[in-house]
Amino acid sequence: VEASIPEPQREAWRRNKTQGFTDAEGFEKEMVRHVETTLARSVYNCDENAAYSATSLAFRDRLILEWNKTQQSQTLKDPKRVYYLSLEFLMGRALDNAMLNIGQKDSAKTGLSDLGFRIEDIIGQEHDAALGNGGLGRLAACFLDSLASLNYPAWGYGLRYRYGIFKQEIIDGYQVEVPDYWLDFNPWEFPRHDVVVDIQFYGHVRKDTAGDKAVSIWEGGEIVQATAYDVPIPGYDTPTTNNLRLWSSKASGGEFDFQKFNNGDYESSVADQQRAETISAVLYPNDNLERGKELRLKQQYFWVAASLYDIVRRFKKSKRDWKEFPQQVAIQLNDTHPTLAIVELQRILIDIEGLSWDFAWDIVTSTFGYTNHTVLPEALEKWSVGLIQHLLPRHLQIIYDINLFFLQTVEKQFPNDRDILRRVSIIEESQPKMVRMAFLAIVGSHKVNGVAELHSDLIKTTIFRDFVEIYGPDKFTNVTNGITPRRWLHQANPRLSELIASKCGGKNYLKDLNELSKLEEFVNDKEFRKEWAEIKYANKVRLAKHIKNTTGVTVNPSSLFDVQVKRIHEYKRQQLNIFGVIHRYLSLKALSPAERKQQLPRVSIFGGKAAPGYWMAKQIIHLINAVGKVVNNDPEIGDLLKVIFIEDYNVSKAEIICPASDISEHISTAGTEASGTSNMKFVLNGGLIIGTCDGANIEITREIGENNIFLFGNLAEDVEDLRHAHTYGSHTIDSNLEKVFSAIEKGTFGPSEDFNALMAAVRHHGDFYLVSDDFNSYIETHKLVDESYRNQDEWLAKCITSVARMGFFSSDRCINEYADEIWNIEPLVEQE
Ligand code: GL7
């Protein structure tokens, strides 16, 4: 029974309706009330952390009022909704974003100042919500911002990890991982203890008949309970406030099994509890790598089953016919991690709702869309048949049936081709047999998309080629990634945002990023350029302070700031960067003091985490730190070169780093980085980039013009031949790179054994990432960067022109494309 207040008593509710604050005075009242009641503190013991807590609670109250209205309006109108299923949502901080999106930052600033605090200090108290590894998780967060800002009826579904991505400490130049326990105090979530779902694992399948129908009953095994935690997602300058629902696991039956407890088995009932809680305990810290761990598969099914139960329950409330399901529901699979949702929906429809296979399968395939985020083979998910059989016996049967029907249609289409059946089978006939999740995702979806043009072309011609033959090219499409200009410009770079607003007719450009094009008029405006340069300098000063506070190293803000921040990965080639830095160091050392005076000072800034089990990535971090230690203390070098490793790179640090870069590095081996998204963040903040012809760099070049970007290196189409030549031909290493290696071998940066593996990968193991092939072009291009930077007028013109042409890279454009071409959903504008 729905608990609802009878009409005669509703008047009392209307009279007492909660009003959200709309000015500084209103904010102050709420803030003080939370300090004095919710937090049980007072004017005598309110530190910055308490002030942060109370401020957040005041804003959370505002958000939840809008959230309620949005949800009510969606329930009433019952439009088609999109559900974004992602194992990662890398949200970062919420307070500043909430203030800006609902347009109350000034109220908070004045209010906090009246009460004795500086708003920046309060914002700085917040712990990042770091439920993601890198680009894939941050993309999901940008998408949520755009979905709400564009008024789409949308929900995110994810896992509420107790531990997000680990905190990185650098000790003696090495990465050390520390757990990130972030839930101590999290004002941004609402536990929904009434929204719980029982999730089944293990057990067996019994065949039975119901009337004349054969039915499968999945029984036995164990039950784990999923509890919903809701995070409100405010849109920018709109009342729409969407929901991110994160599931948390605990043992079924509440606190612990009372049966066992009453039987005197207290310990084992607590152990059960802990085992169940393990499912949502920790985010797997791998980026672009899958390791096939049973607990990871448990996480996937737990999250997918709870989300689908919720989605189906919501659909059933409307009492519509099942055939309308795809007209009401679109589900997007963020990579293959939620692919079991395809199987789970088919199971619900045939085993529980009693639909026929074909009718059900039609619904399933019309509902799902699948986004592929990588072509790296080590990242493509496969699960052993045995593991799925053990954990999800009914699902394995359904996977086999899906595969059977699929292969039958392929066989009809290609009657004389046995090999294609082997190639496209969802089951890989290896030892042990494996389920290829990407293939299952393609077969179960109506659209498959890549995340940048080159990437979408590559998946069609390489890993998914056969499927293009089978389904035709229309099933495959491209949606180039984007970023939200609210967080990545307005919030991260408030002064630049102001300056742009003053030239673009106000802040509307934050809602329609193409309006940035108005800046082109001012490229040659002296006054404007001067202000632009001052803002960049101030942002560099801010970063220099952070570097000083965290590393003790002083960097000169007038130097060229050269930044590479992202997960550490051989394919992203931080090793190429640090070898280039060593080359620069050696070149500077070879100059006379007089010649040195002519050189342009540079700061090479690195940041990023290595997966704890990725040994090579950890060696790269060690080399960067070892080089920094020598170079930063070399009196001959002084300000001419500094090498900085920023510890624990995360979203809130990115917000300080992106606005402060002059040039940033996006230098993956061509064809390996599906898109990249930090490239967009840096350019949007008035930095230039040095990069390879890879991922979204290519489209950035197309938009901003090739004179405004420093491209280098081999092209994707040549990579295979080069690799082949390394292995089967003679492989000579670039002579400048050899000089770098000799310096390392001489012990210039400490015992060289530490770095042997990095050099051996190039010299003796086929140089898979083409470090040597691209080295010369890389250092020559860096010389062009230096030259170009010397002419500040031209440099500024490049930066401003680039920003003016970045409109395409808004995640709003990207979400509109998904909405039109994949989800078929419309915005829902709320009425009062
Ligand atoms: C990634 C890609 O590596 C990255 O290039 C892309 O920008 C991002 C979002 O589409 O997705 N794929 C992937 O597996 N991870 C990524 O960041 C972890």
Residues whose N, C-alpha, C, O or C-beta is under 5 A from the ligand:
A	BS01	GL7	G134 G135 L136 L139 D287 N288 H373 T374 V451 E673 A674 S675 G676 T677
